[in-house]
């Protein structure tokens, strides 16, 4: 990697900036580990209902927005059940209306007080209502009040049963509507199809995989780190990585360290975020260099992180030489967890760097 110094006449004397002298210290070795480029997130979309695949909206590499249709499964049988459920709802609504009418009738005009339409203006029924029932209540043969309450309760219970049947019919319709929605697979987020596992005309069962779908605008590295090296890695740490054997080196940020080690390989899965715009794609081979703090057999310059200026994924520092200031690219090594990092190339011991360089200095120096 070439390191180029860009000369610049600063707007203020070099003595006006806070500086630090680069020291050389013993550091651990860097161990190179193999990893794989993976999407920022990936899902396996599966069938939720049985049927025949009638539509697939694209092929591998096609992009979709959130909630766009991806796959459709035949729903003829569900639609037939839905029509039957609608008929049950209509029947239950009619039964509900009838039950309400019967309850209102019993409330306003009780059956025990009704007079039969008979010749002679219904005299026999009227005589029975005013005399026979009265004497029957007196001698304990009947109780008109109890009969009245029983008739009201029966009508009210019939109305409740009709209401319950209507609710059950609506619940069946809602379940069928959910089944209809399950025949349509929508994009859970903006992304691309990474693998198509079925074709139009295939018959699928619930749980069968349809597509693999991923968000690939941002990429990550997935590395299996030996247990002895995990202690030297912290979330947020910047580590040098290289995509493919001859790819450009970038700085990857540790995004996730799995809490448990694999019992068979005695490694811990670590995921690192790659800078946006990093050339490459999911599935590529990658290498990551991880510090090995168990060794301390070589020395390297140490730079305060406050002196680093990031231009994309490339770190640099402002070096002071007398009254001259130059912007120099550096290659970083181990994060020492005390606000300093080792430098693999670009600096040497005894050089002076500017701490917290102002924005005007940084922008005017980047030519």
BELMO-V669695 format. One record per backbone hydrogen bond with DSSP energy under -1.0 kcal/mol. CO is the residue of the C=O (numbers start at 1). NH is the residue of the N-H. E is the energy in kcal/mol with one decimal. If there is no record, write none. Layout:
co=CO nh=NH e=E
co=CO nh=NH e=E
//
This chain:
co=6 nh=327 e=-1.4
co=13 nh=16 e=-1.8
co=14 nh=17 e=-1.5
co=18 nh=355 e=-3.2
co=20 nh=353 e=-2.8
co=22 nh=350 e=-3.3
co=23 nh=302 e=-2.8
co=25 nh=300 e=-2.4
co=27 nh=298 e=-1.1
co=29 nh=292 e=-3.3
co=31 nh=290 e=-3.3
co=33 nh=288 e=-2.6
co=35 nh=286 e=-2.0
co=36 nh=222 e=-2.6
co=37 nh=283 e=-3.9
co=38 nh=220 e=-2.9
co=41 nh=215 e=-2.8
co=43 nh=213 e=-2.7
co=45 nh=210 e=-3.4
co=45 nh=211 e=-1.5
co=47 nh=207 e=-3.5
co=51 nh=204 e=-3.0
co=52 nh=74 e=-3.3
co=53 nh=201 e=-3.0
co=55 nh=72 e=-2.3
co=59 nh=62 e=-2.1
co=62 nh=193 e=-1.7
co=64 nh=191 e=-1.9
co=65 nh=68 e=-1.7
co=68 nh=187 e=-2.6
co=70 nh=57 e=-2.9
co=71 nh=185 e=-2.9
co=72 nh=54 e=-2.4
co=72 nh=55 e=-1.5
co=75 nh=79 e=-2.4
co=76 nh=80 e=-1.9
co=77 nh=81 e=-2.0
co=78 nh=82 e=-2.1
co=79 nh=83 e=-2.1
co=80 nh=84 e=-1.8
co=81 nh=85 e=-2.1
co=82 nh=86 e=-2.2
co=83 nh=87 e=-1.9
co=84 nh=88 e=-2.1
co=85 nh=89 e=-1.9
co=86 nh=90 e=-2.1
co=87 nh=91 e=-2.3
co=88 nh=92 e=-2.5
co=89 nh=93 e=-2.5
co=90 nh=94 e=-2.0
co=91 nh=95 e=-2.3
co=92 nh=96 e=-2.1
co=93 nh=97 e=-2.3
co=94 nh=98 e=-2.2
co=95 nh=99 e=-2.3
co=96 nh=100 e=-2.0
co=97 nh=101 e=-2.1
co=98 nh=102 e=-2.4
co=99 nh=103 e=-2.1
co=100 nh=104 e=-2.4
co=101 nh=105 e=-2.5
co=102 nh=106 e=-2.2
co=103 nh=107 e=-2.1
co=104 nh=108 e=-2.3
co=105 nh=109 e=-3.3
co=111 nh=114 e=-1.2
co=116 nh=118 e=-1.1
co=118 nh=122 e=-1.4
co=122 nh=126 e=-2.3
co=123 nh=127 e=-3.0
co=124 nh=128 e=-2.1
co=125 nh=129 e=-2.1
co=126 nh=130 e=-2.3
co=127 nh=131 e=-2.4
co=127 nh=132 e=-1.2
co=128 nh=133 e=-2.3
co=131 nh=135 e=-2.9
co=132 nh=136 e=-2.3
co=133 nh=137 e=-2.4
co=134 nh=138 e=-1.9
co=135 nh=139 e=-2.2
co=136 nh=141 e=-2.2
co=136 nh=142 e=-1.1
co=143 nh=147 e=-2.2
co=144 nh=148 e=-2.3
co=145 nh=149 e=-2.3
co=146 nh=150 e=-2.4
co=147 nh=151 e=-2.3
co=148 nh=152 e=-2.3
co=149 nh=153 e=-2.6
co=150 nh=154 e=-2.4
co=151 nh=155 e=-2.1
co=152 nh=156 e=-2.7
co=153 nh=157 e=-2.9
co=154 nh=158 e=-2.0
co=155 nh=159 e=-1.8
co=156 nh=160 e=-2.1
co=157 nh=161 e=-2.5
co=158 nh=162 e=-2.0
co=159 nh=163 e=-2.1
co=160 nh=164 e=-2.4
co=161 nh=165 e=-2.4
co=162 nh=166 e=-1.9
co=163 nh=167 e=-2.2
co=164 nh=168 e=-2.5
co=165 nh=169 e=-2.0
co=166 nh=170 e=-2.1
co=167 nh=171 e=-2.3
co=168 nh=172 e=-2.2
co=169 nh=173 e=-1.9
co=170 nh=174 e=-2.4
co=171 nh=175 e=-2.3
co=172 nh=176 e=-2.1
co=173 nh=177 e=-2.4
co=174 nh=178 e=-2.1
co=175 nh=179 e=-1.9
co=176 nh=180 e=-2.2
co=177 nh=181 e=-2.3
co=178 nh=182 e=-1.9
co=180 nh=183 e=-1.1
co=181 nh=184 e=-1.7
co=183 nh=73 e=-2.5
co=185 nh=70 e=-3.1
co=185 nh=71 e=-1.4
co=187 nh=67 e=-3.0
co=191 nh=64 e=-2.6
co=192 nh=214 e=-2.5
co=193 nh=61 e=-3.3
co=195 nh=212 e=-2.6
co=199 nh=202 e=-2.1
co=202 nh=53 e=-3.3
co=204 nh=51 e=-1.9
co=205 nh=208 e=-2.3
co=208 nh=47 e=-2.9
co=210 nh=197 e=-2.5
co=211 nh=45 e=-2.2
co=212 nh=194 e=-2.7
co=212 nh=195 e=-1.5
co=213 nh=43 e=-3.2
co=214 nh=192 e=-2.7
co=215 nh=40 e=-1.4
co=218 nh=40 e=-1.4
co=219 nh=274 e=-2.3
co=220 nh=38 e=-3.2
co=221 nh=272 e=-2.2
co=222 nh=36 e=-1.9
co=223 nh=270 e=-2.8
co=225 nh=268 e=-2.9
co=226 nh=229 e=-1.7
co=229 nh=232 e=-1.3
co=230 nh=233 e=-2.1
co=234 nh=237 e=-2.0
co=237 nh=254 e=-2.7
co=239 nh=252 e=-3.2
co=240 nh=289 e=-2.6
co=241 nh=250 e=-2.8
co=242 nh=287 e=-2.8
co=250 nh=241 e=-3.3
co=252 nh=239 e=-3.1
co=253 nh=273 e=-3.1
co=254 nh=236 e=-2.6
co=256 nh=271 e=-2.7
co=262 nh=266 e=-2.1
co=266 nh=227 e=-1.6
co=267 nh=262 e=-3.4
co=268 nh=225 e=-2.8
co=269 nh=258 e=-2.6
co=270 nh=223 e=-2.8
co=271 nh=255 e=-2.5
co=271 nh=256 e=-2.0
co=272 nh=221 e=-2.7
co=273 nh=253 e=-2.3
co=275 nh=278 e=-1.6
co=281 nh=284 e=-1.6
co=284 nh=37 e=-2.4
co=285 nh=244 e=-2.8
co=286 nh=35 e=-3.1
co=287 nh=242 e=-2.9
co=288 nh=33 e=-3.0
co=290 nh=31 e=-3.5
co=292 nh=295 e=-1.4
co=298 nh=27 e=-3.1
co=300 nh=25 e=-2.3
co=301 nh=343 e=-2.5
co=303 nh=341 e=-2.5
co=304 nh=307 e=-1.8
co=305 nh=308 e=-1.3
co=306 nh=356 e=-2.2
co=309 nh=316 e=-1.8
co=311 nh=314 e=-1.6
co=314 nh=311 e=-2.5
co=315 nh=330 e=-2.0
co=316 nh=309 e=-3.0
co=317 nh=328 e=-3.1
co=318 nh=354 e=-2.1
co=319 nh=326 e=-2.3
co=321 nh=324 e=-2.0
co=324 nh=321 e=-3.2
co=325 nh=8 e=-1.1
co=326 nh=319 e=-3.1
co=327 nh=6 e=-1.5
co=328 nh=317 e=-2.4
co=331 nh=344 e=-3.0
co=331 nh=345 e=-1.2
co=334 nh=342 e=-2.7
co=339 nh=305 e=-2.5
co=340 nh=336 e=-2.2
co=341 nh=303 e=-3.1
co=342 nh=333 e=-3.0
co=345 nh=331 e=-2.7
co=348 nh=351 e=-1.5
co=351 nh=22 e=-3.5
co=352 nh=320 e=-3.0
co=353 nh=20 e=-2.2
co=358 nh=362 e=-2.0
co=359 nh=363 e=-2.9
co=360 nh=364 e=-2.0
co=365 nh=367 e=-1.3
//
